[in-house]
Amino acid sequence: MMRRLLPLLCLLLALPSATLAQPARFNPAADYITSGQDEPGYRAWLTAVPYRAMFVQGFDHYLTIYGVAGIVPTWQLMRTATDWQRCAADPFEVPPPSEWANLVETLRYIRAHVVPVVGPVEPVSVYRNPALNACAGGASESAHRHLFAVDMVPLRATDRNALIRGLCAIHAWQGSGFDVGMGFYKGLRFHVDSMRYRKWGADGRDGSTSCAATLAAIEAQAAASRAAIASRAAAVAAPDPRVSPDPLSAR
């Protein structure tokens, strides 16, 4: 028996390692984050200039005071633009203190309504100084310029349709109360800001039908469900014609 099993064991050991590889980890941030804007890059950026740590601590302390620290790692909130290398900019930047207040409401919305719907998120672009914003193709009054905006990706496995469905529904329900702007880009990257209430799709134009079509589908499904429930309730309440009435019931 052992003689017969030994060749089989040798064959299994000789198989290429790729056949036994584990499935790739869900990591949509890899589509936008290059080397230098990852965590090792952040540590290198932080230690390259002695005073940066003091400014980072001040930013983190401000978020703590206003109760929005820890929703996402603070170092990710200092990511600038995906095009930082092409624009010869820094991968990270501490936003000007005059703009810090603008981020508070955005983070509150992310904590209260985005994370419960899509799970944990990772910011991939937050503050962009005027020069970087212009180089990256941002609008002259982009919400990123004034620290209202966070572009992010979900960390819980999902697909684009499910992402849009969940975020559109919560934006329609709670977005106006937070003055939330929400947008979708290619893949799983999406934008949230608290500058003004609006939405757009992957084409970048206001009035995209991404959310409208999604919400219409949700409402159609809800209407169908309500109709089915009402139909079942009516069937239960209706008398069975096969059952003869009790002749004593009228007395």
Backbone as CSV, one residue per row, in Angstrom:
resi,resn,N_x,N_y,N_z,CA_x,CA_y,CA_z,C_x,C_y,C_z
1,MET,0.825,-1.206,0.000,0.000,0.000,0.000,0.864,1.263,0.000
2,MET,1.895,1.297,0.854,2.771,2.462,0.939,3.500,2.686,-0.368
3,ARG,3.864,1.571,-1.062,4.558,1.721,-2.336,3.658,2.397,-3.366
4,ARG,2.341,2.108,-3.294,1.420,2.722,-4.248,1.137,4.194,-3.919
5,LEU,1.145,4.526,-2.613,0.847,5.896,-2.205,2.026,6.835,-2.404
6,LEU,3.257,6.290,-2.326,4.436,7.143,-2.407,4.524,7.901,-3.730
7,PRO,4.297,7.281,-4.896,4.343,8.057,-6.146,3.288,9.146,-6.202
8,LEU,2.090,8.865,-5.634,1.033,9.876,-5.627,1.428,11.068,-4.777
9,LEU,2.044,10.809,-3.621,2.493,11.882,-2.753,3.554,12.724,-3.441
10,CYS,4.471,12.092,-4.128,5.512,12.824,-4.840,4.906,13.706,-5.936
11,LEU,3.859,13.195,-6.606,3.205,13.968,-7.648,2.539,15.208,-7.073
12,LEU,1.871,15.064,-5.924,1.216,16.206,-5.289,2.226,17.270,-4.873
13,LEU,3.365,16.828,-4.347,4.384,17.776,-3.925,5.010,18.504,-5.100
14,ALA,4.957,17.872,-6.265,5.565,18.474,-7.453,4.639,19.435,-8.168
15,LEU,3.360,19.522,-7.757,2.423,20.422,-8.412,2.877,21.868,-8.247
16,PRO,2.659,22.725,-9.242,3.022,24.146,-9.105,2.287,24.772,-7.926
17,SER,2.974,25.658,-7.226,2.382,26.279,-6.037,1.129,27.066,-6.361
18,ALA,0.983,27.561,-7.599,-0.177,28.370,-7.971,-1.473,27.592,-7.855
19,THR,-1.407,26.263,-8.058,-2.628,25.475,-7.991,-3.157,25.397,-6.565
20,LEU,-2.301,25.632,-5.581,-2.716,25.555,-4.185,-2.847,26.939,-3.560
21,ALA,-2.722,27.976,-4.376,-2.754,29.344,-3.861,-4.138,29.700,-3.340
22,GLN,-4.166,30.557,-2.337,-5.427,31.031,-1.781,-6.026,32.108,-2.695
23,PRO,-7.336,32.293,-2.664,-7.950,33.366,-3.456,-7.367,34.724,-3.093
24,ALA,-7.290,35.619,-4.069,-6.732,36.943,-3.841,-7.565,37.699,-2.806
25,ARG,-6.892,38.432,-1.945,-7.578,39.209,-0.915,-8.319,40.379,-1.556
26,PHE,-9.521,40.639,-1.075,-10.311,41.762,-1.572,-9.610,43.050,-1.169
27,ASN,-9.133,43.810,-2.137,-8.354,45.008,-1.840,-8.554,46.044,-2.939
28,PRO,-9.726,46.683,-3.006,-9.986,47.650,-4.076,-9.108,48.884,-4.011
29,ALA,-8.521,49.188,-2.846,-7.647,50.350,-2.741,-6.417,50.200,-3.633
30,ALA,-6.045,48.948,-3.951,-4.865,48.720,-4.781,-5.022,49.324,-6.176
31,ASP,-6.258,49.552,-6.614,-6.485,50.162,-7.931,-6.126,51.650,-7.939
32,TYR,-5.968,52.255,-6.765,-5.755,53.695,-6.688,-4.494,54.082,-5.907
33,ILE,-4.046,53.220,-5.022,-2.924,53.555,-4.146,-1.645,52.919,-4.680
34,THR,-0.669,53.757,-4.954,0.620,53.277,-5.431,1.641,53.308,-4.293
35,SER,2.774,52.670,-4.528,3.842,52.674,-3.542,4.245,54.114,-3.233
36,GLY,4.335,54.416,-1.964,4.611,55.789,-1.536,3.409,56.437,-0.910
37,GLN,2.197,55.965,-1.278,0.980,56.478,-0.662,0.333,55.396,0.211
38,ASP,1.055,54.309,0.419,0.610,53.249,1.317,1.138,53.532,2.721
39,GLU,0.932,52.601,3.651,1.346,52.865,5.036,2.855,53.016,5.181
40,PRO,3.674,52.156,4.558,5.128,52.406,4.637,5.512,53.763,4.048
41,GLY,4.843,54.159,2.961,5.109,55.473,2.385,4.752,56.595,3.339
42,TYR,3.650,56.414,4.083,3.263,57.426,5.060,4.331,57.576,6.139
43,ARG,4.836,56.462,6.626,5.848,56.527,7.689,7.116,57.219,7.182
44,ALA,7.478,56.932,5.941,8.651,57.589,5.361,8.402,59.092,5.207
45,TRP,7.205,59.460,4.758,6.853,60.876,4.611,6.867,61.575,5.965
46,LEU,6.329,60.911,6.990,6.217,61.512,8.322,7.585,61.823,8.902
47,THR,8.520,60.897,8.750,9.840,61.063,9.373,10.803,61.887,8.517
48,ALA,10.408,62.198,7.287,11.320,62.941,6.400,11.508,64.377,6.860
49,VAL,10.507,64.939,7.548,10.564,66.326,8.030,10.198,66.311,9.518
50,PRO,11.073,66.800,10.400,10.851,66.655,11.855,9.540,67.226,12.363
51,TYR,9.090,68.368,11.844,7.909,69.021,12.421,6.591,68.382,11.987
52,ARG,6.609,67.481,10.998,5.351,66.908,10.505,4.591,66.152,11.592
53,ALA,5.308,65.442,12.432,4.641,64.665,13.481,3.829,65.570,14.393
54,MET,4.325,66.771,14.676,3.600,67.706,15.541,2.289,68.139,14.885
55,PHE,2.318,68.418,13.573,1.102,68.828,12.880,0.098,67.674,12.792
56,VAL,0.611,66.467,12.573,-0.271,65.299,12.527,-0.956,65.104,13.871
57,GLN,-0.203,65.252,14.951,-0.785,65.103,16.286,-1.866,66.156,16.533
58,GLY,-1.615,67.376,16.059,-2.621,68.422,16.214,-3.899,68.098,15.459
59,PHE,-3.764,67.576,14.246,-4.921,67.191,13.437,-5.697,66.065,14.111
60,ASP,-4.974,65.054,14.588,-5.630,63.929,15.258,-6.309,64.381,16.547
61,HIS,-5.685,65.294,17.275,-6.279,65.804,18.519,-7.575,66.556,18.221
62,TYR,-7.597,67.319,17.136,-8.810,68.043,16.750,-9.944,67.062,16.453
63,LEU,-9.642,66.007,15.701,-10.671,65.013,15.392,-11.187,64.347,16.659
64,THR,-10.294,64.122,17.612,-10.695,63.506,18.881,-11.623,64.425,19.666
65,ILE,-11.293,65.700,19.714,-12.117,66.665,20.447,-13.544,66.692,19.893
66,TYR,-13.675,66.597,18.572,-14.996,66.675,17.952,-15.638,65.302,17.737
67,GLY,-15.058,64.286,18.337,-15.693,62.970,18.377,-15.707,62.201,17.074
68,VAL,-14.764,62.496,16.166,-14.760,61.792,14.878,-13.428,61.095,14.612
69,ALA,-12.583,60.965,15.625,-11.339,60.218,15.459,-11.636,58.717,15.450
70,GLY,-10.851,57.976,14.703,-10.967,56.525,14.721,-12.006,55.943,13.784
71,ILE,-12.785,56.773,13.113,-13.744,56.254,12.133,-12.977,55.591,10.995
72,VAL,-11.913,56.241,10.581,-10.909,55.674,9.677,-9.557,56.073,10.256
73,PRO,-8.475,55.375,9.918,-7.170,55.778,10.435,-6.815,57.205,10.009
74,THR,-6.318,57.988,10.944,-6.024,59.393,10.651,-5.025,59.540,9.514
75,TRP,-4.049,58.639,9.429,-3.031,58.802,8.385,-3.643,58.699,6.983
76,GLN,-4.737,57.934,6.840,-5.387,57.823,5.537,-6.116,59.114,5.158
77,LEU,-6.487,59.911,6.152,-7.155,61.187,5.889,-6.182,62.243,5.383
78,MET,-4.908,61.920,5.327,-3.917,62.855,4.801,-3.449,62.471,3.401
79,ARG,-4.073,61.463,2.806,-3.768,61.141,1.413,-4.251,62.275,0.514
80,THR,-3.439,62.635,-0.435,-3.770,63.767,-1.298,-4.549,63.303,-2.524
81,ALA,-3.901,63.147,-3.663,-4.593,62.757,-4.894,-3.955,61.499,-5.464
82,THR,-4.744,60.727,-6.176,-4.207,59.534,-6.833,-3.121,59.910,-7.834
83,ASP,-3.231,61.108,-8.408,-2.260,61.581,-9.398,-1.086,62.323,-8.767
84,TRP,-0.804,62.079,-7.523,0.244,62.850,-6.838,1.599,62.745,-7.525
85,GLN,1.944,61.557,-8.044,3.246,61.403,-8.687,3.313,62.177,-10.000
86,ARG,2.274,62.055,-10.820,2.252,62.774,-12.094,2.301,64.276,-11.875
87,CYS,1.712,64.735,-10.773,1.672,66.163,-10.481,2.871,66.626,-9.642
88,ALA,3.814,65.721,-9.392,5.007,66.051,-8.597,4.621,66.636,-7.241
89,ALA,3.629,66.038,-6.610,3.135,66.507,-5.313,3.488,65.490,-4.238
90,ASP,3.245,65.865,-2.986,3.445,64.944,-1.877,2.298,63.938,-1.826
91,PRO,2.584,62.694,-1.423,1.509,61.705,-1.298,0.583,61.981,-0.118
92,PHE,1.099,62.717,0.866,0.323,63.050,2.065,0.505,64.540,2.364
93,GLU,-0.496,65.100,3.027,-0.404,66.497,3.444,-1.353,66.722,4.614
94,VAL,-0.856,67.401,5.647,-1.740,67.809,6.741,-2.554,68.994,6.240
95,PRO,-3.876,68.896,6.221,-4.696,70.010,5.713,-4.513,71.264,6.567
96,PRO,-4.752,72.434,5.999,-4.666,73.666,6.798,-5.667,73.632,7.953
97,PRO,-5.265,74.033,9.152,-6.192,74.024,10.296,-7.479,74.798,10.054
98,SER,-7.440,75.809,9.199,-8.648,76.588,8.913,-9.723,75.756,8.220
99,GLU,-9.347,74.603,7.670,-10.301,73.756,6.946,-10.744,72.536,7.754
100,TRP,-10.149,72.295,8.912,-10.420,71.064,9.645,-11.897,70.894,9.991
101,ALA,-12.562,71.982,10.325,-13.975,71.895,10.722,-14.842,71.323,9.604
102,ASN,-14.442,71.522,8.355,-15.260,71.058,7.231,-15.333,69.538,7.141
103,LEU,-14.349,68.869,7.713,-14.314,67.407,7.624,-15.210,66.733,8.668
104,VAL,-15.538,67.446,9.727,-16.246,66.819,10.858,-17.593,66.249,10.438
105,GLU,-18.416,67.030,9.737,-19.750,66.552,9.359,-19.662,65.403,8.354
106,THR,-18.661,65.459,7.477,-18.477,64.367,6.517,-18.171,63.073,7.246
107,LEU,-17.285,63.128,8.221,-16.937,61.920,8.974,-18.125,61.420,9.799
108,ARG,-18.934,62.330,10.305,-20.130,61.895,11.051,-21.090,61.131,10.141
109,TYR,-21.255,61.623,8.933,-22.130,60.924,7.981,-21.549,59.562,7.621
110,ILE,-20.243,59.500,7.413,-19.604,58.219,7.091,-19.829,57.221,8.225
111,ARG,-19.660,57.680,9.455,-19.846,56.781,10.601,-21.301,56.361,10.760
112,ALA,-22.227,57.312,10.634,-23.637,57.032,10.921,-24.336,56.282,9.797
113,HIS,-23.927,56.504,8.545,-24.730,55.988,7.437,-23.952,55.212,6.367
114,VAL,-22.688,55.542,6.159,-21.932,54.802,5.136,-21.442,53.465,5.685
115,VAL,-20.751,53.485,6.808,-20.195,52.253,7.371,-21.285,51.225,7.698
116,PRO,-22.425,51.610,8.283,-23.468,50.600,8.525,-24.001,49.950,7.250
117,VAL,-23.893,50.636,6.116,-24.419,50.092,4.863,-23.378,49.266,4.114
118,VAL,-22.148,49.782,3.995,-21.145,49.102,3.165,-20.029,48.464,3.977
119,GLY,-20.000,48.702,5.285,-18.915,48.167,6.090,-17.755,49.150,6.170
120,PRO,-16.635,48.725,6.743,-15.475,49.613,6.873,-15.027,50.140,5.515
121,VAL,-14.450,51.326,5.530,-14.001,51.966,4.293,-12.561,52.433,4.453
122,GLU,-11.915,52.668,3.314,-10.547,53.194,3.313,-10.487,54.439,2.442
123,PRO,-10.153,55.602,3.007,-9.988,56.808,2.197,-8.804,56.668,1.243
124,VAL,-8.992,57.103,0.004,-7.911,57.052,-0.981,-7.523,58.443,-1.461
125,SER,-8.346,59.458,-1.189,-8.019,60.839,-1.538,-8.887,61.759,-0.693
126,VAL,-8.238,62.748,-0.055,-8.992,63.644,0.831,-8.659,65.098,0.475
127,TYR,-7.698,65.704,1.155,-7.397,67.118,0.895,-6.486,67.259,-0.329
128,ARG,-6.790,68.258,-1.165,-5.935,68.595,-2.302,-5.714,70.101,-2.294
129,ASN,-4.466,70.505,-2.192,-4.185,71.937,-2.237,-4.517,72.479,-3.626
130,PRO,-4.660,73.795,-3.779,-5.118,74.345,-5.065,-4.294,73.895,-6.264
131,ALA,-2.969,73.854,-6.141,-2.127,73.464,-7.278,-2.340,72.004,-7.639
132,LEU,-2.386,71.139,-6.639,-2.595,69.720,-6.905,-3.992,69.476,-7.452
133,ASN,-4.980,70.160,-6.914,-6.354,69.987,-7.387,-6.475,70.357,-8.860
134,ALA,-5.820,71.448,-9.248,-5.862,71.854,-10.652,-5.155,70.843,-11.543
135,CYS,-3.997,70.355,-11.102,-3.249,69.373,-11.887,-4.021,68.073,-12.018
136,ALA,-4.734,67.671,-10.963,-5.487,66.415,-10.968,-6.812,66.522,-11.710
137,GLY,-7.146,67.705,-12.222,-8.377,67.872,-12.989,-9.596,68.164,-12.155
138,GLY,-9.411,68.579,-10.893,-10.551,68.884,-10.036,-11.178,70.222,-10.387
139,ALA,-12.448,70.378,-10.040,-13.137,71.644,-10.258,-12.488,72.737,-9.422
140,SER,-12.599,73.976,-9.874,-11.937,75.082,-9.178,-12.417,75.211,-7.738
141,GLU,-13.672,74.876,-7.486,-14.209,74.901,-6.128,-14.533,73.487,-5.657
142,SER,-13.671,72.575,-5.981,-13.845,71.180,-5.564,-13.967,71.083,-4.049
143,ALA,-14.810,70.174,-3.591,-14.951,69.948,-2.148,-13.655,69.439,-1.530
144,HIS,-12.787,68.835,-2.343,-11.492,68.370,-1.828,-10.583,69.546,-1.459
145,ARG,-10.731,70.658,-2.139,-9.869,71.814,-1.870,-10.074,72.353,-0.463
146,HIS,-11.286,72.199,0.072,-11.614,72.767,1.377,-11.887,71.686,2.428
147,LEU,-11.444,70.467,2.157,-11.509,69.360,3.128,-12.931,68.930,3.471
148,PHE,-13.870,69.171,2.576,-15.213,68.650,2.775,-15.311,67.185,2.320
149,ALA,-14.434,66.759,1.421,-14.649,65.524,0.658,-13.693,64.405,1.048
150,VAL,-14.226,63.189,0.967,-13.423,61.978,1.117,-13.792,61.028,-0.021
151,ASP,-12.805,60.655,-0.819,-12.987,59.551,-1.772,-12.546,58.286,-1.073
152,MET,-13.305,57.224,-1.212,-12.991,56.001,-0.463,-13.436,54.763,-1.219
153,VAL,-13.022,53.609,-0.701,-13.440,52.314,-1.236,-13.895,51.447,-0.066
154,PRO,-14.803,50.497,-0.315,-15.237,49.596,0.760,-14.180,48.532,1.020
155,LEU,-14.085,48.099,2.260,-13.149,47.036,2.625,-13.841,45.690,2.781
156,ARG,-15.167,45.677,2.762,-15.929,44.430,2.812,-16.289,44.049,1.380
157,ALA,-16.070,42.789,1.032,-16.283,42.333,-0.342,-17.687,42.677,-0.827
158,THR,-17.757,43.298,-1.994,-19.024,43.693,-2.588,-18.809,43.883,-4.076
159,ASP,-19.853,44.270,-4.795,-19.695,44.619,-6.202,-20.289,46.010,-6.419
160,ARG,-20.093,46.537,-7.618,-20.503,47.910,-7.893,-22.013,48.098,-7.755
161,ASN,-22.798,47.147,-8.253,-24.254,47.288,-8.174,-24.737,47.356,-6.732
162,ALA,-24.201,46.466,-5.890,-24.611,46.470,-4.481,-24.166,47.751,-3.787
163,LEU,-22.983,48.236,-4.136,-22.478,49.466,-3.532,-23.381,50.645,-3.873
164,ILE,-23.698,50.797,-5.157,-24.547,51.912,-5.587,-25.934,51.790,-4.966
165,ARG,-26.457,50.592,-4.930,-27.798,50.377,-4.377,-27.863,50.842,-2.921
166,GLY,-26.907,50.425,-2.113,-26.929,50.782,-0.699,-26.693,52.256,-0.459
167,LEU,-25.713,52.836,-1.151,-25.375,54.233,-0.915,-26.436,55.181,-1.458
168,CYS,-27.038,54.831,-2.594,-28.110,55.679,-3.128,-29.311,55.705,-2.191
169,ALA,-29.646,54.544,-1.645,-30.802,54.477,-0.752,-30.582,55.323,0.498
170,ILE,-29.390,55.232,1.086,-29.151,55.992,2.317,-29.000,57.478,2.005
171,HIS,-28.481,57.817,0.819,-28.360,59.225,0.441,-29.743,59.848,0.253
172,ALA,-30.660,59.104,-0.358,-32.019,59.615,-0.539,-32.725,59.803,0.798
173,TRP,-32.392,58.985,1.781,-33.062,59.018,3.081,-32.449,60.059,4.016
174,GLN,-31.103,60.101,4.072,-30.436,60.920,5.074,-29.512,61.991,4.492
175,GLY,-29.267,61.956,3.186,-28.275,62.858,2.613,-28.587,64.327,2.758
176,SER,-29.847,64.707,2.585,-30.188,66.130,2.642,-29.976,66.706,4.034
177,GLY,-30.187,65.903,5.062,-29.997,66.379,6.429,-28.553,66.699,6.751
178,PHE,-27.631,66.053,6.043,-26.201,66.295,6.246,-25.609,67.162,5.127
179,ASP,-26.437,67.634,4.187,-25.953,68.361,3.006,-24.901,67.547,2.260
180,VAL,-25.174,66.282,2.071,-24.159,65.377,1.527,-24.175,65.352,0.010
181,GLY,-22.984,65.531,-0.558,-22.772,65.266,-1.968,-22.181,63.878,-2.110
182,MET,-22.671,63.114,-3.065,-22.205,61.747,-3.243,-21.986,61.475,-4.716
183,GLY,-20.873,60.839,-5.024,-20.579,60.527,-6.415,-19.932,59.171,-6.554
184,PHE,-20.050,58.598,-7.747,-19.462,57.293,-8.044,-18.480,57.423,-9.194
185,TYR,-17.351,56.783,-9.045,-16.358,56.734,-10.100,-16.286,55.302,-10.623
186,LYS,-15.321,55.031,-11.461,-15.189,53.677,-11.982,-14.840,52.707,-10.862
187,GLY,-15.280,51.481,-11.012,-14.978,50.468,-10.003,-15.738,50.721,-8.721
188,LEU,-15.050,50.605,-7.593,-15.692,50.704,-6.285,-15.347,52.001,-5.559
189,ARG,-14.761,52.930,-6.248,-14.417,54.212,-5.622,-15.637,55.130,-5.619
190,PHE,-15.906,55.743,-4.466,-17.015,56.687,-4.369,-16.612,57.876,-3.521
191,HIS,-17.386,58.938,-3.638,-17.083,60.232,-3.031,-18.213,60.640,-2.095
192,VAL,-17.849,61.172,-0.938,-18.826,61.747,-0.009,-18.277,63.083,0.472
193,ASP,-19.092,64.107,0.461,-18.709,65.390,1.055,-19.913,65.974,1.769
194,SER,-19.677,67.010,2.548,-20.772,67.675,3.263,-20.837,69.146,2.871
195,MET,-20.521,69.432,1.602,-20.545,70.814,1.124,-21.933,71.222,0.658
196,ARG,-22.603,70.337,-0.113,-23.998,70.598,-0.481,-24.620,69.301,-0.999
197,TYR,-25.942,69.242,-0.915,-26.685,68.027,-1.272,-26.755,67.882,-2.789
198,ARG,-26.233,66.764,-3.306,-26.251,66.477,-4.734,-25.725,65.067,-4.936
199,LYS,-25.784,64.604,-6.160,-25.226,63.288,-6.493,-24.852,63.266,-7.963
200,TRP,-23.919,62.373,-8.299,-23.537,62.181,-9.689,-23.032,60.761,-9.875
201,GLY,-22.890,60.368,-11.130,-22.487,59.004,-11.447,-21.066,58.919,-11.939
202,ALA,-20.739,57.793,-12.548,-19.367,57.547,-12.979,-18.923,58.512,-14.064
203,ASP,-19.873,59.129,-14.777,-19.491,60.074,-15.824,-19.135,61.447,-15.269
204,GLY,-19.336,61.628,-13.944,-18.944,62.869,-13.309,-19.914,64.013,-13.480
205,ARG,-21.058,63.798,-14.124,-22.018,64.883,-14.356,-23.179,64.782,-13.371
206,ASP,-23.574,65.930,-12.832,-24.758,65.947,-11.967,-25.961,65.462,-12.769
207,GLY,-26.887,64.835,-12.089,-28.093,64.377,-12.765,-27.951,63.006,-13.389
208,SER,-26.860,62.312,-13.102,-26.716,60.955,-13.627,-27.867,60.093,-13.133
209,THR,-28.236,59.109,-13.936,-29.374,58.259,-13.575,-28.972,57.080,-12.706
210,SER,-27.710,56.998,-12.288,-27.279,55.848,-11.488,-28.179,55.658,-10.276
211,CYS,-28.328,56.709,-9.468,-29.155,56.605,-8.273,-30.634,56.560,-8.629
212,ALA,-31.047,57.354,-9.609,-32.462,57.387,-9.964,-32.944,56.006,-10.390
213,ALA,-32.176,55.337,-11.242,-32.568,54.008,-11.698,-32.553,53.011,-10.552
214,THR,-31.553,53.134,-9.690,-31.454,52.223,-8.555,-32.630,52.393,-7.607
215,LEU,-32.951,53.633,-7.285,-34.058,53.884,-6.359,-35.400,53.497,-6.973
216,ALA,-35.534,53.679,-8.292,-36.761,53.255,-8.954,-36.925,51.742,-8.862
217,ALA,-35.827,51.020,-9.023,-35.888,49.560,-8.918,-36.248,49.128,-7.494
218,ILE,-35.643,49.818,-6.502,-35.955,49.505,-5.105,-37.436,49.745,-4.819
219,GLU,-37.965,50.874,-5.293,-39.371,51.201,-5.062,-40.287,50.211,-5.769
220,ALA,-39.915,49.776,-6.975,-40.727,48.797,-7.696,-40.772,47.473,-6.939
221,GLN,-39.627,47.066,-6.398,-39.597,45.832,-5.614,-40.429,45.977,-4.341
222,ALA,-40.323,47.145,-3.692,-41.105,47.369,-2.479,-42.604,47.362,-2.783
223,ALA,-42.999,47.982,-3.906,-44.415,48.010,-4.287,-44.921,46.602,-4.576
224,ALA,-44.094,45.802,-5.251,-44.488,44.422,-5.540,-44.650,43.624,-4.248
225,SER,-43.750,43.857,-3.296,-43.851,43.162,-2.015,-45.101,43.575,-1.257
226,ARG,-45.398,44.887,-1.260,-46.612,45.351,-0.571,-47.862,44.768,-1.215
227,ALA,-47.881,44.686,-2.536,-49.036,44.128,-3.229,-49.216,42.651,-2.907
228,ALA,-48.102,41.927,-2.842,-48.178,40.496,-2.523,-48.680,40.283,-1.103
229,ILE,-48.205,41.118,-0.164,-48.658,40.995,1.227,-50.153,41.309,1.333
230,ALA,-50.597,42.364,0.642,-52.013,42.731,0.672,-52.874,41.637,0.059
231,SER,-52.378,41.013,-1.006,-53.124,39.937,-1.652,-53.280,38.743,-0.727
232,ARG,-52.199,38.402,-0.038,-52.278,37.273,0.893,-53.215,37.583,2.053
233,ALA,-53.169,38.822,2.547,-54.044,39.208,3.660,-55.510,39.160,3.232
234,ALA,-55.800,39.591,2.009,-57.178,39.573,1.513,-57.673,38.147,1.347
235,ALA,-56.774,37.259,0.912,-57.162,35.858,0.728,-57.496,35.207,2.059
236,VAL,-56.747,35.561,3.088,-57.005,34.988,4.414,-58.319,35.518,4.980
237,ALA,-58.609,36.801,4.743,-59.812,37.413,5.314,-61.088,37.016,4.587
238,ALA,-60.981,36.657,3.318,-62.178,36.330,2.533,-62.775,35.002,2.995
239,PRO,-64.142,34.901,3.063,-64.773,33.628,3.454,-64.574,32.582,2.362
240,ASP,-64.446,31.346,2.797,-64.286,30.239,1.855,-65.662,29.886,1.286
241,PRO,-65.902,30.017,-0.022,-67.232,29.745,-0.604,-67.639,28.277,-0.492
242,ARG,-66.677,27.406,-0.221,-67.003,25.980,-0.117,-67.611,25.628,1.234
243,VAL,-67.543,26.560,2.190,-68.060,26.287,3.525,-69.468,26.881,3.651
244,SER,-70.459,26.072,4.003,-71.841,26.548,4.173,-71.948,27.418,5.403
245,PRO,-72.707,28.491,5.309,-72.851,29.371,6.509,-73.588,28.642,7.618
246,ASP,-73.261,29.001,8.823,-73.912,28.425,10.007,-75.346,28.956,10.056
247,PRO,-76.341,28.076,9.982,-77.737,28.564,9.972,-78.119,29.278,11.271
248,LEU,-77.373,29.049,12.345,-77.697,29.689,13.639,-76.981,31.008,13.819
249,SER,-76.036,31.340,12.878,-75.217,32.534,13.094,-76.045,33.816,13.027
250,ALA,-77.180,33.800,12.308,-77.972,35.031,12.169,-78.904,35.225,13.346
251,ARG,-79.040,34.256,14.193,-79.996,34.387,15.307,-79.405,35.167,16.462
